[in-house]
């Protein structure tokens, strides 16, 4: 929530109303009472606030007072803020800031900057929000106003969360907590507990989130802070939603909605409704969820809540995706992405990219699916940095250390006072007591250290497990995308009858990829081996696949060497001319079925041809009684390394019936057995050039018999085209 607090003191209101009944009350005194009443009524009866404020300003026309005038402008902006009329609030605040600077009124100036920061935060303009909060922090630090300093750290933490800077958020909240505990201010402690709860929920520390939010809620109820109670209820609903306890989540969302409605706070009311919609969505009640989101959208448009609009449109997109309404889903997801980019809402931007990737995958538009998936992963990497996780645990330890030091200081002070009173006690007794005390303290500290270490290990294990799940989900999604891009075995059999395909990734996803495309009487076929494995290799493979497809479809290149030159240029452009070992070894063949020829070009990657013909212009690498195996040599430069324009040369050979073309990565030859010995090129040549017809089953059986219990060394891909 915004971090602003409101006074709802019934006794104060009653006292002020009685004062107005006094006879001979000066108009200047009435102004002060009217302003006090306007302040007391803010948020729970805004009409009354406006009434008393108008009364005060009418009197100020005849009795000008710079201090009262600036207070009146500030109070009017506060009322507009609580009704989410941000444009009017900003107009009043600009006047307040000007008047406060003229009057050199730092107290009101600090309040005005705080409120302006809250408005910009709700509008999603985080840089301006931070700027105003920092202006306020400078002023309240000069004034040594600890309460306002605490409030500012809390407000900045909310922006940190929105921007995905969760460590900064925890740091600011712990700073605020330390100050709150020193001055023992319950309201400040309540606000900070809420901030800590929200921050912990962002890093999936849900038990800590619940603990802190429940502390905040108890204080809000105790002190009658209904505005804060509504926000904390919504925060609890969000955490229970993360824990998939939807009934509890809906209870707290309903509680927050009713409180916000009573406060006349449309913004917080919309947040509660949005939470309910998400819970319905999780329960797969998509139509009901869309109904709620439409209601939320109407509120957000009226109050111009940019962050909410971005999140809400994304939720509508998700629902439509699940219902199969891909056109509507795409429309709302694109709108969400644009809004999120505009306001710098990284988390929503990343989710919008992921949803668009899934939509385009459903629509079989794999180029767009890859584009948006890459965007989602890039943002995810930013939000889930390992450094952040390490710093969180160290900061918690630092805060705990500060509290322990304060406790020890108190104990030492008490011990000294006791020593003064016990001067009569013999030195030997004192010495003995001191020794016992030190032993107990050391034992206690050792116990605490062990206990803390065990807790930290358990907590870090949970964080690692959660991050591993996120990573595995991303890898599995990358696999789905890679599988969708590559031609299936069934499609390969239709395009190349009698062919063989062995495709065995070392991990879930592969750095090897193949490309098969029929163009009238020609077949384009390529096999690539990326220097990367796993997810990086998958990205390189999908990028290479898209570039290769573009070269055929859009540039209409028909010569193998020119194809590789074009792919090399486009990959370097994609990598912004920074190879950084992001290279691809690639074999490319164009098979002309009419002329019975193979045109070949290679980037540090050969092809093999098994034939009965003894006159093929290539290097003979294996021979038996009936067949010869030839290797067509490539050019030495991998794709993505050279800046020259014409690197790769084409070679053409004639083929006969019964010949077999092999395209293969180096994974099979590099496979080691239990004795760490490689299978080798010669054994692979003998296997593929067998006098008997080679099959996928024979190749896989040979691999398993060789490696036995040894793990797979590299990605493996072998394509055999029979003529």
Secondary structure as GFF3:
##gff-version 3
##sequence-region A 1 723
A	DSSP	alpha_helix	10	20	.	.	.	ID=ss1
A	DSSP	alpha_helix	27	41	.	.	.	ID=ss2
A	DSSP	alpha_helix	46	62	.	.	.	ID=ss3
A	DSSP	alpha_helix	66	82	.	.	.	ID=ss4
A	DSSP	alpha_helix	86	103	.	.	.	ID=ss5
A	DSSP	alpha_helix	106	122	.	.	.	ID=ss6
A	DSSP	alpha_helix	126	143	.	.	.	ID=ss7
A	DSSP	alpha_helix	146	162	.	.	.	ID=ss8
A	DSSP	alpha_helix	166	183	.	.	.	ID=ss9
A	DSSP	alpha_helix	186	202	.	.	.	ID=ss10
A	DSSP	alpha_helix	206	222	.	.	.	ID=ss11
A	DSSP	alpha_helix	226	242	.	.	.	ID=ss12
A	DSSP	alpha_helix	246	263	.	.	.	ID=ss13
A	DSSP	alpha_helix	266	282	.	.	.	ID=ss14
A	DSSP	alpha_helix	286	303	.	.	.	ID=ss15
A	DSSP	alpha_helix	306	323	.	.	.	ID=ss16
A	DSSP	alpha_helix	326	343	.	.	.	ID=ss17
A	DSSP	alpha_helix	346	362	.	.	.	ID=ss18
A	DSSP	alpha_helix	366	383	.	.	.	ID=ss19
A	DSSP	alpha_helix	386	421	.	.	.	ID=ss20
A	DSSP	alpha_helix	427	485	.	.	.	ID=ss21
A	DSSP	alpha_helix	489	495	.	.	.	ID=ss22
A	DSSP	beta_strand	500	504	.	.	.	ID=ss23
A	DSSP	beta_strand	512	519	.	.	.	ID=ss24
A	DSSP	beta_strand	522	530	.	.	.	ID=ss25
A	DSSP	alpha_helix	534	553	.	.	.	ID=ss26
A	DSSP	alpha_helix	560	574	.	.	.	ID=ss27
A	DSSP	beta_strand	584	592	.	.	.	ID=ss28
A	DSSP	beta_strand	597	603	.	.	.	ID=ss29
A	DSSP	beta_strand	607	611	.	.	.	ID=ss30
A	DSSP	beta_strand	619	623	.	.	.	ID=ss31
A	DSSP	beta_strand	628	632	.	.	.	ID=ss32
A	DSSP	beta_strand	651	654	.	.	.	ID=ss33
A	DSSP	beta_strand	660	664	.	.	.	ID=ss34
A	DSSP	alpha_helix	681	688	.	.	.	ID=ss35
A	DSSP	alpha_helix	696	707	.	.	.	ID=ss36
A	DSSP	beta_strand	716	722	.	.	.	ID=ss37
###
